[in-house]
């Protein structure tokens, strides 16, 4: 079409592309608007081949004529027509010249001599014509048929009935053929394999010229001309790329082509193939087992990865396989690709424009499988999950459910399997409940037993153990003891978790309920304290939220001790703060009651306490100031009964020092902010000196543009600069809409620069007025305005007025984004429910953008440079831009300076507030609203006294406890100090002998020699069952189990025969030592390490790395098979770290002979699965299970409880999860009994 248009309309100056568009549209009735880009690409290709050349202009804006290669092509076309004959006429041919179009030519072949062959049409492209030029031109019927066969060998276009494969080799020679037959769908299918008789008359024409031609492919190409073969669906007549739908040209004679949607809607393809659905972790294990037991050439096996990766596989291709393996993850994702509406359906035509991508349906539902096997069938026990829903949509003759995992929750698991098997009527929930479930609940299980016996075949390991000849499996339990540091951390966690658990369990009225009867959220909530304690037994860092994430670093025990000391110190300071607060409050109550001597004694107690603990913890300086100031006032008032002390004369000096120390930080911030501001202000003064002219440079630029008559260009450039990359605020008029000519721009810039200078001057003066020591009036006004407002801020003080000036100046100097200061203020009001204090945002920092004024200035400067205006204008413009940058820096520093001055006044107000004490509201004084903490009513005096006494008692007890813990940790640190040679030089408080290399540490922190502590335990134990002792120094009670024994001798430190590098937790060290011992006793033996938590496995992996031990770890699905294969087949890797939820189901790892369970597992089914990875068919060596348990912890209680539950369920056919084994009472016993043991 393009070549014809260029030829027919060619003149001396060539043909423009608009003329080509008009010619193609009028002669060929081609939709130019829709295919404009396609025509441009075709023209570009013709230029590249030399058929068209450009004689004027650049790009598509020039003119074109026929190229030097056109004559050669035209001569070949004439030779070809003489040899082959005239082509068939194209329907709707509008003029004779159309048949001479050299863009594409049609060579229909004659009917084959064999009536069984379909009626083919071939499309020959320019590439094949070039190849045929060197060959003699055929002139006979036989030769013409031979020519078509050669073209077929080049993978060119085929068409059978209404289907065809199109190969478009070059964009400029695009033309697609299809055969139009006026027959029904049945006749079209029969025409695929004609039995004889004359072929129906067919007309050929280009699909692009048809009004109903539609191309919709999964690749998303919008009917673009390409070189890919295309096929047309027999049913819906849509065209697609053959490669995109995985349709091979060789299948065209055997199977007609239908699009994916039509295939899914048709009857499923019957097959003898078996579909195996397995978890991702054991998918490749199926392949390995098949390769191991079956010859690779005798069985066709396909691992199907879903339409996301494989695209649409033809159902016939799937049917040709013997075994198709798919994972549950892929099965879940396939559910998203079923019930997709066809483009021709009513549901599929809801878009205004043509769809670009064809949605791909899943081919799994288009095959009727001979056998569908669910490996690890417990994955679909719940019919509501996606995997179960997709499995039910599959069509199959036989259905199998394979699982070695017992039913976990109850009979509802069996129902999910029955639904998949499709056993009627029990696959219907109503009949399942009525016919089987209810009778079973009413103690009539025979109906269920007889039903299950018909569909279930169970081969228990104990029944066939003699036949499969698996070596025996033994078990080793490693009992461990916490180190003192770990024990302290565990006791802290136990205290918090027990309180949390008791609160949650009290909300449940019936403790006989099993956890399985509760909803999932409740079970998760009440099991959370147990989870934290179990994690604390493995490693302190495994407890979520306690320390830094594991990705940063794994703490050593020394680092753990340091961290615990810091936490304990913080807790001591908090307890002391609460104690001082209670003492100060009680002193205020005594002053209200006129008991001045008692008040003075309480203030002195505060000062004594702060002085006593100053080496260990810091006392709040404002609390000390409160006690010092009010004690000084009592002494000045000379109330009777207050005894004098030697310290009374220093009270005024101490109060002054406290005030100065508190204000020193604020004063330094003010000085630093002022020091940072001065250089910028000096820079601004220097820049101002560089501007000499009286008239602003931008006015001169505008005048010069008017003189030269280029003001329109200037206006357009300024508007473009203002509106580019700028999101205008809603309801705000942009500066670009406020002027229409240069005069308007001149007036607008003059006005804005004057306003900018005005607010700049006002802000500088306002900040300068705030310098120097604040007066009493300034402090009082700030207090009333925003520091302690009764309601919303009044904005009446000098700081708030300066803030308003900052806001105005900011609006002139910067351009805010849509979310500015007002939006932030409104959000804060909503968050605080109307209560707004000094958190009011004073700037829109972080939301600043270049102002429209500055954008206009930049546009003017750029305009002046591009038109080479006077150098003076350009230099002053550059200086002006530097001034804008300096002003913005000055604004930020000015605002920081203002904030520092504001914070200084706020600190002064805090000092004034710190000296205020509790007082009774005067009867003539209005009742404050909202209430003020230090002003109480007369009837509230006694209530506050009782409350403060309770607070004092609690804080005193807590402080004593925390100080003891801090001392305990400090002594532990001394025991780990290697510089002293492991000898403690301190004497025993009882016998005065040196503690030496062995001593005992109580929870209060005091140390005693082993001889004295043994005597105290034997003769002076107290409490229930005489299980505790009292410290001989502080009389604090310590349980026997909480006594820490320190051994620093080399013999004690080398108690274990196998040293482990690094400082690790007790359990991690025991796991690593066990793995090292296994390698010493049996080199090359492989071991599996199971844990419930990935964090614990990460900690173990770092410990193994520290000890130079090779291992593999399964933490991600992507590397699962790679790491598993490395463990199985690499002789250097003998350790595999597996999370319990991933590696306990279905895997066969008979290469390993040791299983290490890092912690006790609540779910017995998961534990059996983990152990069963090595103890199964094919194992030839004895296997050992290692359990690691910490004495005197929740793990010991759990192990005893699980053993009891195992014995009680020995006769049960199904194992149970933690939710079905445990009751609420069992969970309560885990905490209460352990608490009794600790006490």
Buried (B, 14 or more C-beta within 10 A) or exposed (E): BBBBBBBEBBEEEBBBBEBBBBBBEEBBEBEBEEBEEBBBBBBBBBBEBBBBBBEEEEEBEEBBBBBEBBEEBBEBBEEBBEBBEEEBEBEEEEEEEBBBBBBBBBBBBEBBEEEEEBBBBBBBBBBBBEEBEEEEBBEEEEEBBEBBEBBBEBBBBBBBBBBBBBBBBBBBBBBBBBBEBEBEEEEBBEBBEBEEEEBBEBEBBBBBBBEEBBBBBBBEBBBBBBBBBBBBBBBBBBBBBBBBBBBBBEBBBEBBBBBBBBBBBEEBBEBEBBBBBBBBBBBBBBBBEBEEEEEEEEEEBBBBBBBEEBBBBBBBBBBBBBBBBBBBBBBBBBBBBBEBBBBBEEEBEEEEEEBEEBBBBBBBBBBBBBBBBBBBBBBBBBBEBBBBBBBBBBBBEEBBBEBBBBBBBBBBBBBBBBBBBEBEEBBBEEEBBEBBBEBBEEEEEEBBEEBBEEEEEEEEBEEEEEEEEBEEBEEEEBEBEBBBBBBBBBBBBBEEBBEBBBEBBEEBEEBEEBBBEBEEEBBEBBBBBBBBBBBBBBBBBBBEEBBEEBEEEBBEBEBBBBBBBEBBBEBBBBBBBBBBBBBBBBBBBBBBBEBBBBBBBBBBBBBEBBEEBEEBBEBBBBBBBBBBBBBBBBBEEEBEEBEEEEBBEEBBEBBEBBBEEBBEEBBEBBEEBBEBBEEBBEBBEEBEEEBEEEEBBBBBBBBBBBEEEBBEBBBEBBBEBBBEEBEBBEEEEBBBEBBEEBEEBBEBBEEBBEBBEEBBEBBBEBBEEBEEEBEEEBBBBBBBBBBBBEEEBEBEBBBBBBBEBBBBBBBBBBBBBEEBBEBBBEEBBEEEEEEBEEEBBBBBEEBBBBBBBBBBBBBBBBBBEEBEBEEEBBBBBBBBBBBBEBBBBBBBBBBBBBBBBBBBBBBBBBBBBBBBBBEBBEEEEEEEEEEBEEBBEEEBBEEBBEBBBEBBEBBBEBBBBBBBBBBBBBBBBBBBEEEEEBEBEEEBBBEEEBBBBBBBBBBBBBBBBBBBBEEBBEEEBEEEEEBBBBBBBBEBBBBBBBBBEBBBEEEEEEEEEEEBEBBBBBBBBBBBBBBBEBBEEBEEBBBBBBBBBBBBBBBBBBBBEBBEBBBBBBBEEEEBBEBBEBBBEEEEBBBBBBBBEBBBBBBBBBBBBBBBBBBBBBBBBBBBBBBBBBBBEEBEBEBBBBBBBBEBBBBBBBBEBBEEBBEEBEEEEBBBBBBBBBBBBBBBBBBBEBEEBBB
